[in-house]
Structure formats: C-alpha cells, structure tokens
Amino acid sequence: SLVRNIPGIAIHISLTQLIYSYLTKNNQTSMVKSGIAGFSARCITVSVLMPVTVLKTRIESGQFSYTTLIRGLSEMYRLEGWKVLCRGWTPTILRDAPFSALYFMFFIK
C-alpha cells in the first residue's frame, strides 16, 4: 500500500498544481479550472499506478504469491499480457476522477 499511496499522493498533488498553474497562466482563477485540474491529475495518476494497484489486489486475495514488486508485474505481463496491468481502470476512473474534480473545485479558489 505504501508503494502505491505515497507516490500516488505526490503525483496527484503535483500534477493538480501543475495543471492548475497552466490553466491559470493569466491569473484568471475559477472553480471550473480547479475541477479540470483535479479531474485530469487523478486520471493520469490512476493510469500510472494501476499496475501496482492490480498487483496489490492480487496479493491481498491470497490466490497469488509474488515475491517482489518487479517480479509480480513482469510475471503478470508475461503470463497474461499488458491488459491485465490495466484491469479495473474504468471503474477506478469513474469513482475517483469526479471526486477529485469536486474536491479541488472547492479547495483551490
């Protein structure tokens, strides 16, 4: 969980600020721009960390026993292809991105 959550938080907050700064270059802040920044940053973060999330879920299920992060990811890819590394992406985006958009709409003004 730490391997996924700590970088995830850093990536998400950094991307949100970066995207928000880009959208407000002319100092015209808005709630909509904050929402777009939060939504976009969450989509990118989920996409980057999805393979680690899939691996974590598999380990927690007790049906798989991977010894290391790299070995687990490479074994999943080798045996099942690249699609397995993205399994669950759509429901995760549908759950997380709207929340991030709303959160940052009211958090960053």
VOBANU-435343 format. One line per field, with one value per residue: x, y, z of N, C-alpha, C in turn. Coordinates in steps of 0.001 Angstrom, whole numbers, always signed. Example, Ala and Ser with C-alpha at 12.3 -4.5 7.8 and 13.67 -1.06 7.14 Angstrom:
BEGIN
n_px	[+13190, +12850]
n_py	[-5690, -2250]
n_pz	[+7800, +7080]
ca_px	[+12300, +13670]
ca_py	[-4500, -1060]
ca_pz	[+7800, +7140]
c_px	[+13200, +12900]
c_py	[-3300, +30]
c_pz	[+7800, +7870]
This chain:
BEGIN
n_px	[+822, +1951, +3844, +2234, +500, +2017, +3689, +1507, -16, +1863, +2272, -343, -1028, +1065, +687, -1905, -1446, +398, -1121, -3224, -1807, -977, -3462, -4272, -2634, -2916, -3722, -6432, -8385, -10614, -13400, -14094, -11748, -10160, -11521, -11149, -8385, -8065, -9546, -8171, -5568, -6070, -6903, -4522, -2809, -4094, -3807, -1027, -446, -2030, -1105, +324, -1705, -3349, -1602, -1312, -3940, -4205, -2282, -3390, -5655, -4858, -4587, -2449, +1104, +3514, +6945, +8394, +7847, +8608, +9007, +6423, +4898, +6172, +5718, +2911, +2517, +3939, +2550, -156, -387, -422, -2894, -3836, -2545, -3954, -6413, -9505, -9328, -11304, -13620, -12281, -11478, -14039, -14922, -12968, -12111, -14331, -14741, -12260, -12351, -14563, -13648, -11320, -12463, -13689, -11646, -9325, -9222]
n_py	[-1204, +1240, +1638, +2289, +4342, +6547, +7544, +7991, +10038, +12113, +12357, +12985, +15420, +17082, +17059, +18140, +20764, +21622, +21410, +23127, +25541, +25894, +26220, +28595, +30664, +33361, +34488, +34219, +32768, +30028, +28064, +26038, +25589, +24630, +22261, +20895, +20581, +18907, +16635, +15840, +15380, +13246, +11261, +10806, +9993, +7640, +6100, +5774, +4396, +2120, -567, -1292, -1215, -3303, -5450, -5292, -5853, -8460, -9782, -9389, -10955, -13528, -15538, -15377, -15366, -13330, -12517, -10130, -6673, -5952, -8496, -9532, -7778, -8209, -10944, -11042, -9594, -11185, -13664, -12973, -10762, -7245, -6074, -6990, -5437, -3128, -3689, -2901, -198, +1552, +1498, +2554, +5116, +6217, +6297, +7807, +10178, +12088, +12726, +13920, +16131, +17594, +17963, +19569, +21739, +23100, +23359, +24622, +27905]
n_pz	[+0, +761, -1251, -3330, -2408, -1307, -3499, -5161, -3949, -4029, -6818, -7667, -6288, -7149, -9960, -10080, -9165, -11114, -13518, -12866, -12561, -15192, -16460, -15355, -16225, -16915, -14578, -14080, -12087, -11436, -10363, -12100, -13579, -11512, -10983, -13419, -13346, -11059, -11892, -14238, -13247, -11506, -13305, -14739, -12665, -11739, -14035, -14204, -11839, -11863, -12572, -10214, -8352, -9256, -8822, -6007, -5192, -6117, -4544, -2009, -2259, -1809, -3620, -5244, -5222, -5208, -5110, -5234, -6132, -8797, -9923, -9681, -11323, -13803, -14166, -14280, -16648, -18492, -18416, -18841, -20472, -21477, -20922, -18476, -16633, -16593, -15662, -14278, -14574, -15721, -13876, -11673, -12503, -12941, -10338, -8881, -10311, -10670, -7954, -7284, -8967, -7935, -5305, -5637, -6910, -4868, -3071, -4186, -4962]
ca_px	[+0, +2818, +4481, +1233, -122, +2923, +3908, +222, -343, +2832, +1978, -1635, -968, +1973, +24, -3018, -884, +984, -2203, -3927, -945, -1046, -4788, -4474, -1456, -3261, -4233, -7884, -8728, -12028, -13712, -14095, -10344, -9729, -12119, -10457, -7051, -8219, -10014, -7076, -4480, -6474, -6877, -3123, -2284, -4669, -3208, +358, -353, -2952, -450, +657, -2984, -3747, -704, -1680, -5211, -3943, -1572, -4349, -6643, -4296, -4510, -1188, +2211, +4648, +7966, +8779, +7016, +9035, +8735, +4974, +4455, +6688, +5040, +1556, +2633, +4407, +1541, -1500, -361, -447, -4242, -4028, -1979, -4924, -7712, -10153, -9059, -12542, -14358, -11483, -11612, -15415, -15056, -12027, -11951, -15339, -14474, -11135, -12818, -15371, -12811, -10456, -13291, -13978, -10422, -8484, -10051]
ca_py	[+0, +2425, +1803, +2869, +5548, +7694, +8168, +8421, +11349, +13083, +12561, +13656, +16817, +17811, +17244, +19081, +22113, +21921, +21640, +24338, +26686, +26049, +26724, +29944, +31476, +34786, +34810, +34127, +31529, +29689, +26753, +25076, +25249, +23779, +20947, +20269, +20194, +17744, +15508, +15419, +14833, +11932, +10315, +10476, +9248, +6289, +5395, +5438, +3477, +993, -1871, -1569, -1476, -4662, -6358, -5243, -6552, -9890, -10290, -9401, -12014, -14772, -16504, -15166, -15108, -12709, -12243, -8715, -5826, -6089, -9876, -9662, -7055, -8868, -12231, -10772, -9209, -12329, -14713, -12524, -9636, -5889, -5685, -7310, -4342, -2024, -4210, -2081, +1226, +2311, +1771, +3400, +6493, +6657, +6541, +8777, +11454, +13090, +13160, +14859, +17370, +18332, +18331, +20696, +22898, +23831, +23514, +25630, +29011]
ca_pz	[+0, +811, -2564, -4207, -1871, -1151, -4811, -5704, -3391, -4576, -8244, -7822, -5837, -8052, -11251, -9911, -9098, -12418, -14487, -12447, -12904, -16644, -16823, -14813, -16572, -16945, -13247, -14002, -11403, -11433, -9804, -13203, -13848, -10397, -11211, -14558, -12871, -10191, -12708, -15130, -12436, -10991, -14429, -15021, -11523, -11782, -15168, -13874, -10699, -11988, -12450, -8817, -7693, -9639, -8104, -4588, -5044, -6304, -3364, -900, -2468, -1328, -4713, -5950, -4301, -5892, -4100, -5295, -6976, -10187, -10357, -9815, -12525, -15007, -14308, -14765, -18054, -19282, -18477, -19207, -21398, -20916, -20489, -17061, -15842, -16600, -15238, -13258, -14818, -15948, -12638, -10778, -13010, -12689, -8898, -8316, -11029, -10291, -6583, -7310, -9600, -6961, -4171, -5972, -7238, -3635, -2295, -4825, -5494]
c_px	[+859, +3467, +3525, +745, +806, +3252, +2604, -185, +580, +2538, +693, -1583, -74, +1323, -1140, -2499, -300, -93, -2963, -3113, -981, -2378, -5019, -3268, -1744, -3922, -5753, -8256, -10229, -12210, -13673, -12666, -9769, -10262, -11449, -9082, -7131, -8618, -8876, -5936, -4827, -6451, -5445, -2544, -2800, -4012, -1785, +437, -1243, -2256, -107, -612, -3468, -2899, -1074, -2961, -5030, -3245, -2542, -5376, -6154, -4159, -3193, -97, +3420, +5661, +8407, +7830, +7345, +8729, +7230, +4453, +4924, +6012, +3607, +1584, +2994, +3307, +199, -1535, -537, -1823, -4483, -3526, -2931, -6296, -8268, -9967, -10350, -13332, -13597, -11567, -13008, -15656, -14227, -12012, -13044, -15138, -13354, -11538, -13609, -14538, -11985, -11230, -13529, -12726, -9532, -9380, -9176]
c_py	[+1260, +2701, +2478, +4226, +6750, +8327, +8687, +9798, +12414, +13392, +13368, +15132, +17644, +18075, +18227, +20510, +22536, +22247, +22915, +25589, +26962, +26667, +28158, +30840, +32970, +35250, +34848, +32784, +31285, +28304, +25682, +24647, +24371, +22364, +20192, +19776, +18944, +16494, +14956, +14766, +13446, +10890, +9872, +9613, +7810, +5481, +4932, +4331, +2239, -371, -2254, -1887, -2886, -5679, -6429, -6031, -8060, -10494, -10400, -10515, -13359, -15843, -16424, -14907, -14620, -12308, -10785, -7977, -6032, -7484, -10082, -9004, -7761, -10217, -12049, -10441, -10401, -13365, -14262, -11341, -8303, -5493, -5954, -6166, -3152, -2460, -3364, -590, +2029, +2539, +2676, +4858, +7035, +6964, +7739, +10139, +12475, +13614, +14204, +16191, +18207, +18816, +19575, +21918, +23750, +24094, +24623, +26707, +30084]
c_pz	[+0, -538, -3542, -3696, -1774, -2507, -5419, -5226, -3976, -6041, -8399, -7432, -6761, -9402, -11160, -9912, -10449, -13448, -14142, -12786, -14401, -17062, -16366, -15069, -16482, -15649, -13151, -13389, -11512, -10845, -10892, -13533, -12746, -10577, -12340, -14131, -11997, -10959, -13559, -14353, -11911, -12105, -14739, -13898, -11508, -12896, -14863, -12815, -10806, -11913, -11001, -8021, -7998, -8883, -6619, -4339, -5179, -5081, -2185, -1038, -1932, -2406, -5479, -4919, -5100, -4821, -4081, -6229, -8453, -10717, -10563, -11073, -13792, -15236, -14808, -16256, -18928, -19469, -19053, -20169, -20707, -20390, -19008, -16175, -15738, -16115, -14103, -13467, -14924, -14663, -11669, -11204, -12705, -11216, -8448, -8993, -10691, -8871, -6563, -7931, -8601, -5786, -4489, -6436, -5999, -2803, -2861, -5419, -6074]
